[in-house]
Amino acid sequence: MIKLQIKLISPGCADGHYIIKAKGFILAVLNWGNKNGCLEDWGAFAYVPIDPVGNGDFCFCGLRGIPKEATHVCVRCFFPDFSSYEDVIFAIPEKYLNNNFCISKYSHKFSILTDLHLSSKPWRIKQALGATKNEIIFLLGDSTNDGLMEQFELFEECIDEVVPEKIFFPVIGNHDVLHAIDSGGCENYAEFQRHMLTMAARNGLSILHNEDSLAYSVQIENIDIIGLQSVISGRKFSFPEGKQILWLNEHLRLQQKSSMHLVLCHASLLAHNPNRNTGNPYLGKNKMLQEVIDNYENIIFLSGHTHMSPNTQAGNLDIDNVRHNIYVDCGSVVDTNITKDNGIMPNDWNDGCITEITIGENEIEVCISSIKTGTKFPRGYYCLNLKNLTPATKSHQYKVT
């Protein structure tokens, strides 16, 4: 007989312990479901080894959300030879269901692509562009692999062919820059950005540019979008002379009436990367930039560069719940990285991914899915109400076992 005990921490949040009793089996796979079985379009959130006595235990952490349509956990237990299995469903305790999470009526939706690394074959870029669901797309850097003009031109051709009606806001990545220090570096990317922002302006959006860099901002109703230039010639992560960070500080000071600030930057800040918060930072002037961000509230800092899978145990979202600031590492369109210490896992957890983010008045929903199959990753799903965040919900406080 198969049994599952579910011990969760707070309503709508998947964090907690899932304790399995399944004598005679070797592996349990956990999916979100309803009374009829597994939810369509969602992948598994855990692969749990069963010991010889029949015990298995999984600890979910990182503030992942329970999908609104999920009422049960589906458990598929495999016999030792993997030739057959048994399926059982267990109801999620009613007080932990995600019934009350609701994005306010006047919400904004954005698609995020990062680390596409276009070289000469455009199929993956077309696949990724075709998978976007929203009118506005953020490109978080490394759109090309070598920073060559022909690669940017090919990227623009892909946009014209697949999603000519959509609006793009790019930022520079280290691979969008010519490698040689004396090669002019960022000029090919600068032309690409000018073209993308010109197209956005033709759709009625007003772009404000920073005179000292490629940084820019745009206001979409009550959402303040800020694109940072974090790479200079030679592919060095640096904000030239700190002027851009001073500009950012002044911009945020003047735009405090905005309900949310979206900061687009290719690389993450060291203190708020769940998978790498020690060692040397990626960004030059990392400390200076973090201090500016910490002066303000309601910031969503979106980054790429790491190629880290959302299916890692720690996840790819971190919260400063004092200031209501959220940091999201958005993975990559190329295959993502996931270490073997995550235990048993399916091949698609390495798939390149797309991030969709919905922003309400006080609510944030993040859903990350596979570029190849469209499967939603439960480990890449977050639903957060900013008013309800407390220090107890800090993601790194939960120990993964």
C-alpha positions, 0 to 999 in steps of 0.5 A: 500500500502506498501512503503520502503524508503532506506537511506544508508550511503556509497556504499556497506554498509548496514548501514542506515535507512529503513523506512516502510509505511504499514498501516494495517500490524503488522510486516515487514521482510526485506531480500536482494533480486534481481528483482526476489525475495529474495536471496537464502541461505540468511536469513532476516536482520530485523524484524520490528514492524509496529505501528497502524498508519502503520509506521516502522523504522529500523536502521542498523549499525555495517558496515555490507555489502550488498551482491554483488548479491543484487540489491533489498530489499524484504519486507514481511508484515504480517497482524495482525493475521499472517495468510497471508502476502504481498511481495513487492521488492524495488530497492536499490539506484544504487549508494549504490550497492556493484558492485565495491567490488572485492577480488583480484585474489591472495586471501586466504580463511579460515574457523573458528570454535570456542567453539565446547565444545565436550563432548561425543556426536560427532554429532555437531562436525561432522556437523560443520566440514562438513560445512567448505568450505576451506582447512585451519580451525582455531580452536579458543578454547574450542574444548572440554568441559572438557579438557579430553584426551578422548575428544581430541582423539574423536575430532581427530577421527571426523576430520579423519572421516569427513575432513581428508584432511584439515589443522587445526591451534588450540589455547587453550580455558579455557574449553580445560584445566583441571579445578583443578590447580594441575592437569597438566592443559594444557597437554592434549591440548598440545598433541592435538596441537602438533598432529594438527601442525604435520599434518600441517607440513606434508603438507609442512608448517613450524611452528615456536614455542615460547619456553616459551608457546604453542604459534606458528606462520606459514607463508602462502605466504604473510599471517602471522598466529599467535596462542596465548596461553591465558589460563593456569592451573586452566582455568585462562586467562593469558599470563605467565609472559608476555613473550609470549606477548614480543615474539609476539611484536618481531615476528610482528616487524620482519614480518612487510613485511607480507600483513596481520597478523592473530592473533588467541586468544580464548578471545577478547580484551576488547576495541574491542568487540562490545558487551562488551567494558566496565567492566573487561577484559577477558584476563590477561594482556589485556592492555599489549596485546592491546598496542602491537597490536596497534604498528602494522598495518594490523592485524586481531584479531580472537577470540571466547569465548563469544558465542555471536550471529553475529545477535546482533544489534552491530554485532561482528566486530570492526575496528581500522581504523587508523591502519587498524586492524580488530577484529572479535568475531566469535560466537560459534558452540554451540547455540549462545547468543542473548539478547531479547532487539534485539526485534522480531527475528527468532529462527535461529538467535541463531544457532551455526555458522561458520565463513568464511573469505577471505583475498585479498591484501586490501580487507576482506570479512567475512561471518557467517552462521548457522551450522544447515541450512547453511543459511547466516546471513546478520548480519554476513556479512562484506566486507571491503576495507582497503584503503577506511576506514575512521573515519566516518566508525567506527562501534560504532558511529552509534546509534541503534534504 
